[in-house]
Amino acid sequence: MKKDTHPDYHFITVQLTDGSSFQTRSTWGKEGDTLALDIDPSSHPAWTGGNQRLLDQGGQVARFNKRFGGLTLKKG
């Protein structure tokens, strides 16, 4: 096997947005570095289920009907 083909795999500290942290092994950074996350499971809407911006479907339909409601398909 060739030498030095694999990246350096070492311990880093991951700091979550709520201030808590844990140690894990990674190829990111150097031994002992701290990775500060901007988004994590404690703050991301995909995990928390809140603060998602959804389009108002009723508003979209109402706007469509306002623009195209008078059109009809006449069968002759």
PyMOL Python script that loads the backbone (N, CA, C, O; Angstrom):
from pymol import cmd

cmd.read_pdbstr("""\
ATOM      1  N   MET A   1       0.846  -1.177   0.000  1.00  0.00           N
ATOM      2  CA  MET A   1       0.000   0.000   0.000  1.00  0.00           C
ATOM      3  C   MET A   1       0.892   1.241   0.000  1.00  0.00           C
ATOM      4  O   MET A   1       1.934   1.271   0.654  1.00  0.00           O
ATOM      5  N   LYS A   2       0.467   2.260  -0.741  1.00  0.00           N
ATOM      6  CA  LYS A   2       1.231   3.505  -0.805  1.00  0.00           C
ATOM      7  C   LYS A   2       1.151   4.249   0.515  1.00  0.00           C
ATOM      8  O   LYS A   2       0.123   4.216   1.192  1.00  0.00           O
ATOM      9  N   LYS A   3       2.215   4.908   0.874  1.00  0.00           N
ATOM     10  CA  LYS A   3       2.238   5.719   2.089  1.00  0.00           C
ATOM     11  C   LYS A   3       1.646   7.095   1.799  1.00  0.00           C
ATOM     12  O   LYS A   3       1.699   7.582   0.670  1.00  0.00           O
ATOM     13  N   ASP A   4       1.086   7.706   2.826  1.00  0.00           N
ATOM     14  CA  ASP A   4       0.546   9.076   2.768  1.00  0.00           C
ATOM     15  C   ASP A   4      -0.565   9.253   1.736  1.00  0.00           C
ATOM     16  O   ASP A   4      -0.689  10.331   1.153  1.00  0.00           O
ATOM     17  N   THR A   5      -1.372   8.223   1.498  1.00  0.00           N
ATOM     18  CA  THR A   5      -2.507   8.379   0.583  1.00  0.00           C
ATOM     19  C   THR A   5      -3.769   8.797   1.315  1.00  0.00           C
ATOM     20  O   THR A   5      -4.683   9.343   0.696  1.00  0.00           O
ATOM     21  N   HIS A   6      -3.842   8.556   2.604  1.00  0.00           N
ATOM     22  CA  HIS A   6      -5.017   8.907   3.383  1.00  0.00           C
ATOM     23  C   HIS A   6      -4.797  10.221   4.116  1.00  0.00           C
ATOM     24  O   HIS A   6      -3.681  10.496   4.557  1.00  0.00           O
ATOM     25  N   PRO A   7      -5.839  11.039   4.257  1.00  0.00           N
ATOM     26  CA  PRO A   7      -5.690  12.307   4.991  1.00  0.00           C
ATOM     27  C   PRO A   7      -5.493  12.043   6.481  1.00  0.00           C
ATOM     28  O   PRO A   7      -5.795  10.960   6.984  1.00  0.00           O
ATOM     29  N   ASP A   8      -4.983  13.051   7.168  1.00  0.00           N
ATOM     30  CA  ASP A   8      -4.768  12.977   8.612  1.00  0.00           C
ATOM     31  C   ASP A   8      -6.114  12.951   9.319  1.00  0.00           C
ATOM     32  O   ASP A   8      -6.912  13.875   9.166  1.00  0.00           O
ATOM     33  N   TYR A   9      -6.373  11.908  10.088  1.00  0.00           N
ATOM     34  CA  TYR A   9      -7.635  11.714  10.790  1.00  0.00           C
ATOM     35  C   TYR A   9      -7.360  11.923  12.264  1.00  0.00           C
ATOM     36  O   TYR A   9      -6.639  11.127  12.865  1.00  0.00           O
ATOM     37  N   HIS A  10      -7.919  12.985  12.881  1.00  0.00           N
ATOM     38  CA  HIS A  10      -7.548  13.390  14.233  1.00  0.00           C
ATOM     39  C   HIS A  10      -8.778  13.884  15.001  1.00  0.00           C
ATOM     40  O   HIS A  10      -9.868  13.999  14.440  1.00  0.00           O
ATOM     41  N   PHE A  11      -8.587  14.172  16.288  1.00  0.00           N
ATOM     42  CA  PHE A  11      -9.677  14.661  17.133  1.00  0.00           C
ATOM     43  C   PHE A  11      -9.832  16.172  16.997  1.00  0.00           C
ATOM     44  O   PHE A  11      -8.855  16.921  17.028  1.00  0.00           O
ATOM     45  N   ILE A  12     -11.108  16.609  16.845  1.00  0.00           N
ATOM     46  CA  ILE A  12     -11.450  18.033  16.875  1.00  0.00           C
ATOM     47  C   ILE A  12     -12.625  18.206  17.825  1.00  0.00           C
ATOM     48  O   ILE A  12     -13.274  17.233  18.211  1.00  0.00           O
ATOM     49  N   THR A  13     -12.891  19.451  18.197  1.00  0.00           N
ATOM     50  CA  THR A  13     -14.043  19.782  19.029  1.00  0.00           C
ATOM     51  C   THR A  13     -15.075  20.483  18.156  1.00  0.00           C
ATOM     52  O   THR A  13     -14.748  21.431  17.442  1.00  0.00           O
ATOM     53  N   VAL A  14     -16.321  20.018  18.212  1.00  0.00           N
ATOM     54  CA  VAL A  14     -17.412  20.637  17.463  1.00  0.00           C
ATOM     55  C   VAL A  14     -18.262  21.417  18.449  1.00  0.00           C
ATOM     56  O   VAL A  14     -18.772  20.856  19.419  1.00  0.00           O
ATOM     57  N   GLN A  15     -18.415  22.728  18.198  1.00  0.00           N
ATOM     58  CA  GLN A  15     -19.201  23.587  19.086  1.00  0.00           C
ATOM     59  C   GLN A  15     -20.522  23.909  18.409  1.00  0.00           C
ATOM     60  O   GLN A  15     -20.543  24.456  17.306  1.00  0.00           O
ATOM     61  N   LEU A  16     -21.636  23.566  19.074  1.00  0.00           N
ATOM     62  CA  LEU A  16     -22.975  23.803  18.547  1.00  0.00           C
ATOM     63  C   LEU A  16     -23.413  25.236  18.816  1.00  0.00           C
ATOM     64  O   LEU A  16     -22.759  25.960  19.565  1.00  0.00           O
ATOM     65  N   THR A  17     -24.525  25.644  18.203  1.00  0.00           N
ATOM     66  CA  THR A  17     -24.988  27.021  18.343  1.00  0.00           C
ATOM     67  C   THR A  17     -25.466  27.342  19.756  1.00  0.00           C
ATOM     68  O   THR A  17     -25.469  28.507  20.154  1.00  0.00           O
ATOM     69  N   ASP A  18     -25.870  26.323  20.522  1.00  0.00           N
ATOM     70  CA  ASP A  18     -26.330  26.579  21.893  1.00  0.00           C
ATOM     71  C   ASP A  18     -25.182  26.617  22.899  1.00  0.00           C
ATOM     72  O   ASP A  18     -25.422  26.761  24.098  1.00  0.00           O
ATOM     73  N   GLY A  19     -23.942  26.491  22.433  1.00  0.00           N
ATOM     74  CA  GLY A  19     -22.783  26.574  23.308  1.00  0.00           C
ATOM     75  C   GLY A  19     -22.235  25.228  23.742  1.00  0.00           C
ATOM     76  O   GLY A  19     -21.103  25.154  24.221  1.00  0.00           O
ATOM     77  N   SER A  20     -23.009  24.157  23.588  1.00  0.00           N
ATOM     78  CA  SER A  20     -22.504  22.838  23.959  1.00  0.00           C
ATOM     79  C   SER A  20     -21.486  22.371  22.918  1.00  0.00           C
ATOM     80  O   SER A  20     -21.468  22.871  21.794  1.00  0.00           O
ATOM     81  N   SER A  21     -20.657  21.429  23.291  1.00  0.00           N
ATOM     82  CA  SER A  21     -19.636  20.946  22.373  1.00  0.00           C
ATOM     83  C   SER A  21     -19.372  19.470  22.616  1.00  0.00           C
ATOM     84  O   SER A  21     -19.703  18.927  23.671  1.00  0.00           O
ATOM     85  N   PHE A  22     -18.774  18.835  21.627  1.00  0.00           N
ATOM     86  CA  PHE A  22     -18.378  17.438  21.745  1.00  0.00           C
ATOM     87  C   PHE A  22     -17.138  17.196  20.903  1.00  0.00           C
ATOM     88  O   PHE A  22     -16.822  17.972  20.001  1.00  0.00           O
ATOM     89  N   GLN A  23     -16.443  16.115  21.207  1.00  0.00           N
ATOM     90  CA  GLN A  23     -15.251  15.762  20.458  1.00  0.00           C
ATOM     91  C   GLN A  23     -15.573  14.643  19.488  1.00  0.00           C
ATOM     92  O   GLN A  23     -16.334  13.726  19.795  1.00  0.00           O
ATOM     93  N   THR A  24     -14.972  14.740  18.306  1.00  0.00           N
ATOM     94  CA  THR A  24     -15.125  13.713  17.296  1.00  0.00           C
ATOM     95  C   THR A  24     -13.854  13.645  16.470  1.00  0.00           C
ATOM     96  O   THR A  24     -12.994  14.521  16.559  1.00  0.00           O
ATOM     97  N   ARG A  25     -13.745  12.608  15.675  1.00  0.00           N
ATOM     98  CA  ARG A  25     -12.590  12.495  14.794  1.00  0.00           C
ATOM     99  C   ARG A  25     -12.984  13.010  13.417  1.00  0.00           C
ATOM    100  O   ARG A  25     -14.098  12.778  12.948  1.00  0.00           O
ATOM    101  N   SER A  26     -12.046  13.720  12.771  1.00  0.00           N
ATOM    102  CA  SER A  26     -12.331  14.333  11.487  1.00  0.00           C
ATOM    103  C   SER A  26     -11.045  14.576  10.716  1.00  0.00           C
ATOM    104  O   SER A  26      -9.951  14.510  11.277  1.00  0.00           O
ATOM    105  N   THR A  27     -11.183  14.857   9.429  1.00  0.00           N
ATOM    106  CA  THR A  27     -10.040  15.286   8.618  1.00  0.00           C
ATOM    107  C   THR A  27      -9.992  16.804   8.519  1.00  0.00           C
ATOM    108  O   THR A  27      -9.061  17.352   7.930  1.00  0.00           O
ATOM    109  N   TRP A  28     -10.985  17.494   9.088  1.00  0.00           N
ATOM    110  CA  TRP A  28     -11.055  18.954   9.047  1.00  0.00           C
ATOM    111  C   TRP A  28     -10.023  19.553   9.995  1.00  0.00           C
ATOM    112  O   TRP A  28      -9.856  19.043  11.103  1.00  0.00           O
ATOM    113  N   GLY A  29      -9.339  20.595   9.607  1.00  0.00           N
ATOM    114  CA  GLY A  29      -8.433  21.335  10.476  1.00  0.00           C
ATOM    115  C   GLY A  29      -7.253  20.522  10.955  1.00  0.00           C
ATOM    116  O   GLY A  29      -6.782  19.602  10.287  1.00  0.00           O
ATOM    117  N   LYS A  30      -6.789  20.895  12.145  1.00  0.00           N
ATOM    118  CA  LYS A  30      -5.645  20.220  12.771  1.00  0.00           C
ATOM    119  C   LYS A  30      -6.078  19.639  14.106  1.00  0.00           C
ATOM    120  O   LYS A  30      -7.157  19.958  14.604  1.00  0.00           O
ATOM    121  N   GLU A  31      -5.265  18.811  14.670  1.00  0.00           N
ATOM    122  CA  GLU A  31      -5.536  18.200  15.975  1.00  0.00           C
ATOM    123  C   GLU A  31      -5.857  19.287  16.998  1.00  0.00           C
ATOM    124  O   GLU A  31      -5.077  20.222  17.177  1.00  0.00           O
ATOM    125  N   GLY A  32      -7.005  19.166  17.670  1.00  0.00           N
ATOM    126  CA  GLY A  32      -7.384  20.093  18.723  1.00  0.00           C
ATOM    127  C   GLY A  32      -8.140  21.326  18.263  1.00  0.00           C
ATOM    128  O   GLY A  32      -8.566  22.119  19.102  1.00  0.00           O
ATOM    129  N   ASP A  33      -8.327  21.521  16.946  1.00  0.00           N
ATOM    130  CA  ASP A  33      -9.077  22.683  16.456  1.00  0.00           C
ATOM    131  C   ASP A  33     -10.549  22.597  16.871  1.00  0.00           C
ATOM    132  O   ASP A  33     -11.060  21.520  17.175  1.00  0.00           O
ATOM    133  N   THR A  34     -11.220  23.760  16.878  1.00  0.00           N
ATOM    134  CA  THR A  34     -12.640  23.825  17.215  1.00  0.00           C
ATOM    135  C   THR A  34     -13.424  24.248  15.979  1.00  0.00           C
ATOM    136  O   THR A  34     -13.125  25.271  15.364  1.00  0.00           O
ATOM    137  N   LEU A  35     -14.432  23.453  15.621  1.00  0.00           N
ATOM    138  CA  LEU A  35     -15.310  23.749  14.503  1.00  0.00           C
ATOM    139  C   LEU A  35     -16.598  24.327  15.078  1.00  0.00           C
ATOM    140  O   LEU A  35     -17.355  23.616  15.738  1.00  0.00           O
ATOM    141  N   ALA A  36     -16.852  25.620  14.831  1.00  0.00           N
ATOM    142  CA  ALA A  36     -18.064  26.282  15.327  1.00  0.00           C
ATOM    143  C   ALA A  36     -19.131  26.205  14.245  1.00  0.00           C
ATOM    144  O   ALA A  36     -18.937  26.712  13.140  1.00  0.00           O
ATOM    145  N   LEU A  37     -20.254  25.572  14.558  1.00  0.00           N
ATOM    146  CA  LEU A  37     -21.334  25.404  13.589  1.00  0.00           C
ATOM    147  C   LEU A  37     -22.269  26.599  13.595  1.00  0.00           C
ATOM    148  O   LEU A  37     -22.573  27.144  14.655  1.00  0.00           O
ATOM    149  N   ASP A  38     -22.732  27.015  12.409  1.00  0.00           N
ATOM    150  CA  ASP A  38     -23.742  28.061  12.280  1.00  0.00           C
ATOM    151  C   ASP A  38     -25.134  27.455  12.354  1.00  0.00           C
ATOM    152  O   ASP A  38     -26.053  28.069  12.895  1.00  0.00           O
ATOM    153  N   ILE A  39     -25.292  26.252  11.811  1.00  0.00           N
ATOM    154  CA  ILE A  39     -26.576  25.550  11.797  1.00  0.00           C
ATOM    155  C   ILE A  39     -26.336  24.144  12.312  1.00  0.00           C
ATOM    156  O   ILE A  39     -25.396  23.474  11.885  1.00  0.00           O
ATOM    157  N   ASP A  40     -27.177  23.697  13.225  1.00  0.00           N
ATOM    158  CA  ASP A  40     -27.055  22.348  13.769  1.00  0.00           C
ATOM    159  C   ASP A  40     -28.445  21.822  14.109  1.00  0.00           C
ATOM    160  O   ASP A  40     -29.424  22.558  13.985  1.00  0.00           O
ATOM    161  N   PRO A  41     -28.549  20.573  14.531  1.00  0.00           N
ATOM    162  CA  PRO A  41     -29.877  20.006  14.807  1.00  0.00           C
ATOM    163  C   PRO A  41     -30.690  20.760  15.862  1.00  0.00           C
ATOM    164  O   PRO A  41     -31.915  20.644  15.881  1.00  0.00           O
ATOM    165  N   SER A  42     -30.042  21.524  16.735  1.00  0.00           N
ATOM    166  CA  SER A  42     -30.807  22.248  17.748  1.00  0.00           C
ATOM    167  C   SER A  42     -31.392  23.552  17.214  1.00  0.00           C
ATOM    168  O   SER A  42     -32.254  24.147  17.861  1.00  0.00           O
ATOM    169  N   SER A  43     -30.935  24.014  16.029  1.00  0.00           N
ATOM    170  CA  SER A  43     -31.431  25.292  15.519  1.00  0.00           C
ATOM    171  C   SER A  43     -31.997  25.224  14.101  1.00  0.00           C
ATOM    172  O   SER A  43     -32.623  26.189  13.662  1.00  0.00           O
ATOM    173  N   HIS A  44     -31.809  24.144  13.379  1.00  0.00           N
ATOM    174  CA  HIS A  44     -32.246  24.072  11.987  1.00  0.00           C
ATOM    175  C   HIS A  44     -33.724  23.695  11.898  1.00  0.00           C
ATOM    176  O   HIS A  44     -34.165  22.773  12.584  1.00  0.00           O
ATOM    177  N   PRO A  45     -34.495  24.396  11.063  1.00  0.00           N
ATOM    178  CA  PRO A  45     -35.933  24.126  10.959  1.00  0.00           C
ATOM    179  C   PRO A  45     -36.267  22.695  10.528  1.00  0.00           C
ATOM    180  O   PRO A  45     -37.343  22.196  10.856  1.00  0.00           O
ATOM    181  N   ALA A  46     -35.384  22.038   9.816  1.00  0.00           N
ATOM    182  CA  ALA A  46     -35.661  20.663   9.395  1.00  0.00           C
ATOM    183  C   ALA A  46     -35.785  19.733  10.595  1.00  0.00           C
ATOM    184  O   ALA A  46     -36.529  18.754  10.542  1.00  0.00           O
ATOM    185  N   TRP A  47     -35.069  20.025  11.671  1.00  0.00           N
ATOM    186  CA  TRP A  47     -35.133  19.200  12.877  1.00  0.00           C
ATOM    187  C   TRP A  47     -36.092  19.768  13.919  1.00  0.00           C
ATOM    188  O   TRP A  47     -36.717  19.013  14.663  1.00  0.00           O
ATOM    189  N   THR A  48     -36.211  21.094  13.978  1.00  0.00           N
ATOM    190  CA  THR A  48     -37.044  21.698  15.010  1.00  0.00           C
ATOM    191  C   THR A  48     -38.487  21.849  14.569  1.00  0.00           C
ATOM    192  O   THR A  48     -39.390  21.906  15.404  1.00  0.00           O
ATOM    193  N   GLY A  49     -38.716  21.916  13.256  1.00  0.00           N
ATOM    194  CA  GLY A  49     -40.065  22.010  12.729  1.00  0.00           C
ATOM    195  C   GLY A  49     -40.679  23.391  12.816  1.00  0.00           C
ATOM    196  O   GLY A  49     -41.894  23.518  12.663  1.00  0.00           O
ATOM    197  N   GLY A  50     -39.910  24.412  13.049  1.00  0.00           N
ATOM    198  CA  GLY A  50     -40.465  25.747  13.177  1.00  0.00           C
ATOM    199  C   GLY A  50     -39.809  26.756  12.264  1.00  0.00           C
ATOM    200  O   GLY A  50     -38.776  26.492  11.649  1.00  0.00           O
ATOM    201  N   ASN A  51     -40.428  27.912  12.190  1.00  0.00           N
ATOM    202  CA  ASN A  51     -39.905  29.070  11.471  1.00  0.00           C
ATOM    203  C   ASN A  51     -39.622  28.794   9.997  1.00  0.00           C
ATOM    204  O   ASN A  51     -38.645  29.303   9.448  1.00  0.00           O
ATOM    205  N   GLN A  52     -40.457  28.002   9.362  1.00  0.00           N
ATOM    206  CA  GLN A  52     -40.282  27.765   7.937  1.00  0.00           C
ATOM    207  C   GLN A  52     -41.152  28.747   7.165  1.00  0.00           C
ATOM    208  O   GLN A  52     -42.304  28.989   7.525  1.00  0.00           O
ATOM    209  N   ARG A  53     -40.591  29.307   6.102  1.00  0.00           N
ATOM    210  CA  ARG A  53     -41.354  30.224   5.256  1.00  0.00           C
ATOM    211  C   ARG A  53     -41.995  29.416   4.141  1.00  0.00           C
ATOM    212  O   ARG A  53     -41.310  28.932   3.240  1.00  0.00           O
ATOM    213  N   LEU A  54     -43.292  29.274   4.206  1.00  0.00           N
ATOM    214  CA  LEU A  54     -44.027  28.566   3.172  1.00  0.00           C
ATOM    215  C   LEU A  54     -44.887  29.554   2.402  1.00  0.00           C
ATOM    216  O   LEU A  54     -45.423  30.505   2.971  1.00  0.00           O
ATOM    217  N   LEU A  55     -45.011  29.321   1.107  1.00  0.00           N
ATOM    218  CA  LEU A  55     -45.883  30.177   0.315  1.00  0.00           C
ATOM    219  C   LEU A  55     -47.325  29.902   0.675  1.00  0.00           C
ATOM    220  O   LEU A  55     -47.715  28.761   0.922  1.00  0.00           O
ATOM    221  N   ASP A  56     -48.104  30.953   0.700  1.00  0.00           N
ATOM    222  CA  ASP A  56     -49.521  30.827   0.997  1.00  0.00           C
ATOM    223  C   ASP A  56     -50.199  30.236  -0.226  1.00  0.00           C
ATOM    224  O   ASP A  56     -50.396  30.936  -1.220  1.00  0.00           O
ATOM    225  N   GLN A  57     -50.558  28.968  -0.174  1.00  0.00           N
ATOM    226  CA  GLN A  57     -51.157  28.310  -1.320  1.00  0.00           C
ATOM    227  C   GLN A  57     -52.492  28.944  -1.692  1.00  0.00           C
ATOM    228  O   GLN A  57     -52.796  29.075  -2.877  1.00  0.00           O
ATOM    229  N   GLY A  58     -53.293  29.339  -0.709  1.00  0.00           N
ATOM    230  CA  GLY A  58     -54.556  30.007  -0.995  1.00  0.00           C
ATOM    231  C   GLY A  58     -54.335  31.303  -1.744  1.00  0.00           C
ATOM    232  O   GLY A  58     -55.095  31.627  -2.656  1.00  0.00           O
ATOM    233  N   GLY A  59     -53.315  32.046  -1.379  1.00  0.00           N
ATOM    234  CA  GLY A  59     -52.995  33.286  -2.061  1.00  0.00           C
ATOM    235  C   GLY A  59     -52.556  33.056  -3.492  1.00  0.00           C
ATOM    236  O   GLY A  59     -52.904  33.832  -4.383  1.00  0.00           O
ATOM    237  N   GLN A  60     -51.800  32.001  -3.721  1.00  0.00           N
ATOM    238  CA  GLN A  60     -51.353  31.675  -5.070  1.00  0.00           C
ATOM    239  C   GLN A  60     -52.540  31.301  -5.952  1.00  0.00           C
ATOM    240  O   GLN A  60     -52.637  31.754  -7.093  1.00  0.00           O
ATOM    241  N   VAL A  61     -53.439  30.480  -5.426  1.00  0.00           N
ATOM    242  CA  VAL A  61     -54.614  30.066  -6.192  1.00  0.00           C
ATOM    243  C   VAL A  61     -55.519  31.257  -6.469  1.00  0.00           C
ATOM    244  O   VAL A  61     -56.035  31.410  -7.576  1.00  0.00           O
ATOM    245  N   ALA A  62     -55.709  32.099  -5.461  1.00  0.00           N
ATOM    246  CA  ALA A  62     -56.560  33.274  -5.643  1.00  0.00           C
ATOM    247  C   ALA A  62     -55.975  34.204  -6.704  1.00  0.00           C
ATOM    248  O   ALA A  62     -56.719  34.762  -7.510  1.00  0.00           O
ATOM    249  N   ARG A  63     -54.684  34.375  -6.713  1.00  0.00           N
ATOM    250  CA  ARG A  63     -54.049  35.236  -7.704  1.00  0.00           C
ATOM    251  C   ARG A  63     -54.185  34.625  -9.109  1.00  0.00           C
ATOM    252  O   ARG A  63     -54.421  35.348 -10.076  1.00  0.00           O
ATOM    253  N   PHE A  64     -54.039  33.309  -9.221  1.00  0.00           N
ATOM    254  CA  PHE A  64     -54.220  32.635 -10.506  1.00  0.00           C
ATOM    255  C   PHE A  64     -55.644  32.819 -11.013  1.00  0.00           C
ATOM    256  O   PHE A  64     -55.859  33.172 -12.173  1.00  0.00           O
ATOM    257  N   ASN A  65     -56.617  32.576 -10.133  1.00  0.00           N
ATOM    258  CA  ASN A  65     -58.019  32.726 -10.538  1.00  0.00           C
ATOM    259  C   ASN A  65     -58.341  34.161 -10.931  1.00  0.00           C
ATOM    260  O   ASN A  65     -59.151  34.383 -11.832  1.00  0.00           O
ATOM    261  N   LYS A  66     -57.732  35.128 -10.282  1.00  0.00           N
ATOM    262  CA  LYS A  66     -57.960  36.530 -10.617  1.00  0.00           C
ATOM    263  C   LYS A  66     -57.438  36.829 -12.024  1.00  0.00           C
ATOM    264  O   LYS A  66     -58.078  37.553 -12.786  1.00  0.00           O
ATOM    265  N   ARG A  67     -56.264  36.264 -12.368  1.00  0.00           N
ATOM    266  CA  ARG A  67     -55.667  36.520 -13.670  1.00  0.00           C
ATOM    267  C   ARG A  67     -56.337  35.718 -14.781  1.00  0.00           C
ATOM    268  O   ARG A  67     -56.568  36.240 -15.872  1.00  0.00           O
ATOM    269  N   PHE A  68     -56.648  34.453 -14.507  1.00  0.00           N
ATOM    270  CA  PHE A  68     -57.094  33.562 -15.572  1.00  0.00           C
ATOM    271  C   PHE A  68     -58.489  32.995 -15.342  1.00  0.00           C
ATOM    272  O   PHE A  68     -58.890  32.072 -16.051  1.00  0.00           O
ATOM    273  N   GLY A  69     -59.234  33.510 -14.383  1.00  0.00           N
ATOM    274  CA  GLY A  69     -60.545  32.969 -14.058  1.00  0.00           C
ATOM    275  C   GLY A  69     -61.575  33.137 -15.157  1.00  0.00           C
ATOM    276  O   GLY A  69     -62.503  32.334 -15.252  1.00  0.00           O
ATOM    277  N   GLY A  70     -61.439  34.158 -15.991  1.00  0.00           N
ATOM    278  CA  GLY A  70     -62.425  34.402 -17.053  1.00  0.00           C
ATOM    279  C   GLY A  70     -62.204  33.546 -18.285  1.00  0.00           C
ATOM    280  O   GLY A  70     -63.064  33.518 -19.165  1.00  0.00           O
ATOM    281  N   LEU A  71     -61.083  32.848 -18.379  1.00  0.00           N
ATOM    282  CA  LEU A  71     -60.814  32.022 -19.544  1.00  0.00           C
ATOM    283  C   LEU A  71     -61.603  30.723 -19.465  1.00  0.00           C
ATOM    284  O   LEU A  71     -61.666  30.077 -18.419  1.00  0.00           O
ATOM    285  N   THR A  72     -62.183  30.368 -20.554  1.00  0.00           N
ATOM    286  CA  THR A  72     -62.917  29.084 -20.619  1.00  0.00           C
ATOM    287  C   THR A  72     -62.524  28.356 -21.891  1.00  0.00           C
ATOM    288  O   THR A  72     -62.143  28.973 -22.886  1.00  0.00           O
ATOM    289  N   LEU A  73     -62.618  27.069 -21.845  1.00  0.00           N
ATOM    290  CA  LEU A  73     -62.368  26.249 -23.038  1.00  0.00           C
ATOM    291  C   LEU A  73     -63.719  25.881 -23.616  1.00  0.00           C
ATOM    292  O   LEU A  73     -64.479  25.111 -23.029  1.00  0.00           O
ATOM    293  N   LYS A  74     -64.000  26.442 -24.768  1.00  0.00           N
ATOM    294  CA  LYS A  74     -65.309  26.187 -25.393  1.00  0.00           C
ATOM    295  C   LYS A  74     -65.181  25.032 -26.366  1.00  0.00           C
ATOM    296  O   LYS A  74     -64.318  25.033 -27.243  1.00  0.00           O
ATOM    297  N   LYS A  75     -66.032  24.067 -26.203  1.00  0.00           N
ATOM    298  CA  LYS A  75     -66.054  22.955 -27.142  1.00  0.00           C
ATOM    299  C   LYS A  75     -67.098  23.270 -28.204  1.00  0.00           C
ATOM    300  O   LYS A  75     -68.255  23.552 -27.893  1.00  0.00           O
ATOM    301  N   GLY A  76     -66.674  23.219 -29.451  1.00  0.00           N
ATOM    302  CA  GLY A  76     -67.548  23.649 -30.507  1.00  0.00           C
ATOM    303  C   GLY A  76     -68.228  22.610 -31.224  1.00  0.00           C
ATOM    304  O   GLY A  76     -68.994  22.895 -32.144  1.00  0.00           O
TER     305      GLY A  76
END
""", "prot")
cmd.dss("prot")
cmd.show_as("cartoon", "prot")
cmd.util.cbc("prot")
cmd.orient("prot")
